[in-house]
Amino acid sequence: MVLIVVVIRRMRSGRRKMNPRKPYPYFILILIVVFSLFSSPLLFADTAFTDGFEAIGAAWDDKWDGNDATTWVQGTTGSGGYNPHSGTYDAWCDPTHDGYLTSDNIDLSSASVATLSIWILKDDIEPNDFLLYYFDGTDYILIVDLDTLGNDDTWINYNVEISSNYFISNFRIRFSAVPGSSENVYVDDVLVSYTPSVNSDPTNDACDSSVSFDVGIDGYVHLTITDTNLIADLNYAEIQVTTSDSKVFTLRWTQVTDIFSEVSDVDNICTLSASSGSVNVDADTVRAQFVFAISVGAQKGACNVQAYSLDDSAGSDTDTYTSEFSVNFYIEITVGDSAHGWTGIVPGTTDELINAGGGSDGDIDVTVSSNGAFSLQTRGDGDLTYNGATIPVGNVKVHADTLGSATSLSTSYANIGGLTNQAKGSSLAKAFKLWITVPSPKEDGGYTYTLYVRGVEYV
C-alpha cells in the first residue's frame, strides 16, 4: 500500500478575505510514504483457514458460527470511526456486542509448521478487554492480551507460529472482547497457514503434493533418497523446481561436495537460504533439508518440484518423483517521487494537472514487480478539508495519461484507467496523473486528504 498525503497551502500575505478579482495562488504538496506489498506467510504452505469478512449479509460470519454464534457484528467503512484493514468489511465489537468471536474447526492435524496472521485495531480499550485464545481439543487456552500489542487507533499485524500442541483436526481461534463505553475492537484478514513436510523419495514415491509457494518467504523441502546398492555408488542426487513457464532452479548433491548446491537458476526464480550442514548420509540414505524462497521471477501458476537420482553402478538406474504445486500471485510497489503538487491554483480552476513540488514531472511514478498480470488502483479517504471547508474528493481525477478518460476519485478502490491488465515483470516503470478542480468561491488554506494506491491481481 502506498500512502499519499496531500496538503494545500496558500502562498500569500496581507488580508485574509478572498478577493474574487485578485485570487490567491494555491500550492498542493503530496508527500509519498512507500509500503511494499508481499504475499502471505510460508513457502510450501497450505491455507487451513482464511477470512476477510467480505461475505455479504447473514453469510458474513459463516466461518465463525460452527462453535456457538458470535455476538460481534460486521463492520464497514466508518464503523465506530474506523475503516477495514482491507476490502469493504471487518469484524467489529463495541460495548453493545461484547463477547466471543470463535472460528469454525481448523484442521492442522497434518501440519509440521503452522502460523497465524491477523490484523487487529483497538480503540481505547483496557488490559484484558481484548484476548486471543486457542482451542486444544478440550479447553480454550489464553495466548495473548491483544491490548499489549502496539498502539491504539491503527491496524496492527499479529503474526506468530502456532505451537505443535494445537496440531489437531478441530483447532480453533477465539477472540474475546469486552469494550467499555466509547471503546471498539476490530479484526480483519485472518489467515492460518500450515506447512506439511515435503518428503521427496524417488525410490518409494513418498512426496507431499498440492502445496503452494508464496513469493519471498522462506520455506522447507525435505528430501530422502534410499539406494540399496549403497550411497557410495550414487553419482548424484538433484532437486529441481520448474515453473509454469519452464524456468528451472536446480540443486545437486555429489559424493565430492557432500552438500546440495545451486547449479542452475539463470532466470532467478529461487533464492537458496540454507542447505549446507543439513545433509545427513548413512550407508544407504541421503537426507537433506533445504530452505529457499521463490522469487518474483517465477510466474504465477502451476509448477512442480522434482527429486531424482542417478546410480552409475547400476547402469544408468534413474529414479524420479514429481510433485505438483502452485506459485501464488505476488506484487510489490514503490513510488519513486517524493513530492507532487499544484502551483498557482485559484478558485474556479478546472482540471489542473499536478505540475510542481519536488520537481514534479506532471505524474506520479510507480515501480512494480509482479509475477502475474496486475492492475493499479486508487481511492481517497474523504474530501479535502481545511478549517471546516471542503473540496470534494471527486474533484480530483486520475488516469495514466489522458484527462479525457480520467475518472473521479471516490472513497472506494477503483482501477486507474490505462493501468489495468498490465503484463508481469520486475521493476516495471508505471505512472499516473492527477487533475484537480477548485470550486469558486473557496476559502484559502491548507486542504488535506489521503490518497491510497495499491496493486491487485488482474482476473
Secondary structure, DSSP 8 states (H G I E B T S, - for coil): -EEEEEEEEE---S-SS--TTS---EEEEEEEEE------S-TT-EEEEEE-S---GGGGGTTS-SSS--S-EEEETTBTTB--SSSSEEEEE-GGG-EEEE---B--TT-SEEEEEEEEEEES--TTSEEEEEE-SSSEEEEEEGGGSS-TTS-EEEEEE--GGG-STTBEEEEEE---TT-EEEEEEEEEEEE---EE-TTTT----SEEE-TT--EEEEEEEE-TT-GGGEEEEEEEEE-TT--EEEEEEETTT-SEEEEE-TT--EEEEE-TT--EE-SSEEEEEEEEEE-TTS-SEEEEEEEEEEEGGGSSEEEEEEEEEEE---EEEEE--SEEEEEEE-TT--SEE--BSSS--SSEEEEEEESS-EEEEEEESS-EEETTEEE-GGGEEEESS-GGG-EE--SS-EE-TT-SSB--EEEEEEEEEEEE---SS---S--EEEEEEEEEE--
